[in-house]
Amino acid sequence: MTGREGEAARPRRALRADAQRNEDRLLEAAAVAFAREGAGASVKDIARAAGVGVGTLYRRFPSKELLIEAVYRQEVRRLCEAAPHLTAAQPPVDALRSWMERFIDFMAAKQGMADALAVVLTDDSEKLHTRALLADAITHLLTALENRSVARPGVDAQDVLMALGGISLMAASEERRDLATRLIDLLLHGIVTN
């Protein structure tokens, strides 16, 4: 068993409150840096933006790859956790639109980390797990539409996820975030009945 596999196999100890705040700030700063600069973002700049020393960063994340992986997992978790919060706070169509916009932003950040993620996330089961989590979030949003009788019958969460992936790729290749919003509106017209 490699050190990393052993690390993953051990249950993670709860961090002290101050250490958890430092980790949260590091992950926030890293997400911004990786989205803006890609995997080449400076860990020193990330630590500075988080208001901690580079030693604190390396104690928690001994390599940039582990930091990238942690950012990726946090962003997936946040995106998925947003679905029930959005449906509780907004009408179902608005909740779905808001979530789709967040998905596009998530994909843009992920693209900035793509090279590093290709090295870090080599396990297909990890990719399948992420897709399943995202599809579950979309299913939650679609169910809210169905409960209001405003969803077309037969809309599949996996199809919506694939369409959003295509939208994010097109918007990225054209370097036009506004294109993603327009295409999201088109996708919504295929999902919503009124």
Contacts in CASP RR format, 6 or more apart in sequence:
PFRMAT RR
TARGET T0000
AUTHOR 0000-0000-0000
METHOD contacts of the structure
MODEL  1
MTGREGEAARPRRALRADAQRNEDRLLEAAAVAFAREGAGASVKDIARAA
GVGVGTLYRRFPSKELLIEAVYRQEVRRLCEAAPHLTAAQPPVDALRSWM
ERFIDFMAAKQGMADALAVVLTDDSEKLHTRALLADAITHLLTALENRSV
ARPGVDAQDVLMALGGISLMAASEERRDLATRLIDLLLHGIVTN
1 9 0 8 1.000
14 20 0 8 1.000
15 23 0 8 1.000
19 60 0 8 1.000
22 50 0 8 1.000
22 52 0 8 1.000
22 56 0 8 1.000
22 60 0 8 1.000
23 60 0 8 1.000
25 50 0 8 1.000
25 51 0 8 1.000
25 52 0 8 1.000
26 46 0 8 1.000
26 47 0 8 1.000
26 50 0 8 1.000
26 52 0 8 1.000
26 56 0 8 1.000
26 57 0 8 1.000
26 60 0 8 1.000
26 61 0 8 1.000
26 67 0 8 1.000
27 70 0 8 1.000
27 71 0 8 1.000
27 74 0 8 1.000
28 50 0 8 1.000
29 46 0 8 1.000
29 47 0 8 1.000
29 49 0 8 1.000
29 50 0 8 1.000
29 51 0 8 1.000
30 41 0 8 1.000
30 46 0 8 1.000
30 50 0 8 1.000
30 67 0 8 1.000
30 68 0 8 1.000
30 70 0 8 1.000
30 71 0 8 1.000
31 71 0 8 1.000
31 74 0 8 1.000
31 75 0 8 1.000
31 109 0 8 1.000
32 49 0 8 1.000
33 41 0 8 1.000
33 42 0 8 1.000
33 45 0 8 1.000
33 46 0 8 1.000
33 49 0 8 1.000
34 41 0 8 1.000
34 68 0 8 1.000
34 71 0 8 1.000
34 109 0 8 1.000
34 112 0 8 1.000
34 113 0 8 1.000
35 108 0 8 1.000
35 109 0 8 1.000
35 112 0 8 1.000
37 112 0 8 1.000
38 112 0 8 1.000
38 113 0 8 1.000
38 115 0 8 1.000
38 116 0 8 1.000
39 64 0 8 1.000
39 68 0 8 1.000
39 112 0 8 1.000
39 113 0 8 1.000
39 114 0 8 1.000
39 115 0 8 1.000
39 116 0 8 1.000
43 54 0 8 1.000
43 57 0 8 1.000
43 58 0 8 1.000
43 64 0 8 1.000
43 67 0 8 1.000
44 54 0 8 1.000
46 57 0 8 1.000
46 67 0 8 1.000
47 53 0 8 1.000
47 54 0 8 1.000
47 55 0 8 1.000
47 56 0 8 1.000
47 57 0 8 1.000
50 57 0 8 1.000
57 67 0 8 1.000
61 67 0 8 1.000
61 70 0 8 1.000
64 116 0 8 1.000
65 116 0 8 1.000
65 119 0 8 1.000
65 120 0 8 1.000
66 120 0 8 1.000
68 113 0 8 1.000
68 116 0 8 1.000
68 117 0 8 1.000
68 120 0 8 1.000
69 117 0 8 1.000
69 120 0 8 1.000
69 121 0 8 1.000
71 113 0 8 1.000
72 110 0 8 1.000
72 113 0 8 1.000
72 117 0 8 1.000
72 120 0 8 1.000
72 121 0 8 1.000
75 106 0 8 1.000
75 109 0 8 1.000
75 110 0 8 1.000
76 106 0 8 1.000
76 130 0 8 1.000
76 133 0 8 1.000
76 134 0 8 1.000
79 99 0 8 1.000
79 102 0 8 1.000
79 103 0 8 1.000
79 106 0 8 1.000
79 134 0 8 1.000
79 137 0 8 1.000
80 133 0 8 1.000
80 134 0 8 1.000
80 136 0 8 1.000
80 137 0 8 1.000
82 98 0 8 1.000
82 99 0 8 1.000
82 102 0 8 1.000
82 137 0 8 1.000
83 95 0 8 1.000
83 99 0 8 1.000
83 137 0 8 1.000
83 138 0 8 1.000
83 140 0 8 1.000
83 141 0 8 1.000
84 140 0 8 1.000
86 94 0 8 1.000
86 95 0 8 1.000
86 96 0 8 1.000
86 98 0 8 1.000
86 99 0 8 1.000
86 141 0 8 1.000
87 95 0 8 1.000
87 140 0 8 1.000
87 141 0 8 1.000
87 144 0 8 1.000
89 95 0 8 1.000
90 98 0 8 1.000
91 148 0 8 1.000
92 141 0 8 1.000
92 144 0 8 1.000
92 145 0 8 1.000
92 147 0 8 1.000
92 148 0 8 1.000
92 150 0 8 1.000
93 145 0 8 1.000
93 150 0 8 1.000
93 188 0 8 1.000
93 192 0 8 1.000
95 141 0 8 1.000
95 144 0 8 1.000
96 141 0 8 1.000
96 142 0 8 1.000
96 144 0 8 1.000
96 145 0 8 1.000
96 188 0 8 1.000
96 191 0 8 1.000
96 192 0 8 1.000
97 184 0 8 1.000
97 185 0 8 1.000
97 188 0 8 1.000
99 137 0 8 1.000
99 138 0 8 1.000
99 141 0 8 1.000
100 164 0 8 1.000
100 184 0 8 1.000
100 187 0 8 1.000
100 188 0 8 1.000
101 180 0 8 1.000
101 181 0 8 1.000
101 184 0 8 1.000
103 134 0 8 1.000
103 164 0 8 1.000
103 165 0 8 1.000
103 168 0 8 1.000
104 164 0 8 1.000
104 167 0 8 1.000
104 168 0 8 1.000
104 171 0 8 1.000
104 177 0 8 1.000
104 180 0 8 1.000
104 181 0 8 1.000
104 184 0 8 1.000
107 164 0 8 1.000
107 165 0 8 1.000
107 168 0 8 1.000
107 169 0 8 1.000
107 172 0 8 1.000
108 168 0 8 1.000
108 172 0 8 1.000
108 177 0 8 1.000
110 117 0 8 1.000
111 168 0 8 1.000
111 172 0 8 1.000
121 127 0 8 1.000
131 158 0 8 1.000
131 161 0 8 1.000
134 161 0 8 1.000
135 157 0 8 1.000
135 158 0 8 1.000
135 161 0 8 1.000
136 157 0 8 1.000
138 157 0 8 1.000
138 160 0 8 1.000
138 161 0 8 1.000
139 157 0 8 1.000
142 151 0 8 1.000
142 155 0 8 1.000
142 157 0 8 1.000
142 160 0 8 1.000
142 191 0 8 1.000
145 151 0 8 1.000
145 191 0 8 1.000
145 192 0 8 1.000
149 193 0 8 1.000
150 192 0 8 1.000
150 193 0 8 1.000
150 194 0 8 1.000
151 191 0 8 1.000
151 192 0 8 1.000
151 193 0 8 1.000
152 190 0 8 1.000
152 191 0 8 1.000
152 192 0 8 1.000
152 193 0 8 1.000
155 190 0 8 1.000
155 191 0 8 1.000
160 187 0 8 1.000
160 191 0 8 1.000
163 187 0 8 1.000
164 184 0 8 1.000
164 187 0 8 1.000
167 180 0 8 1.000
167 183 0 8 1.000
167 184 0 8 1.000
167 187 0 8 1.000
168 180 0 8 1.000
170 179 0 8 1.000
170 180 0 8 1.000
170 183 0 8 1.000
171 177 0 8 1.000
171 179 0 8 1.000
171 180 0 8 1.000
171 183 0 8 1.000
END
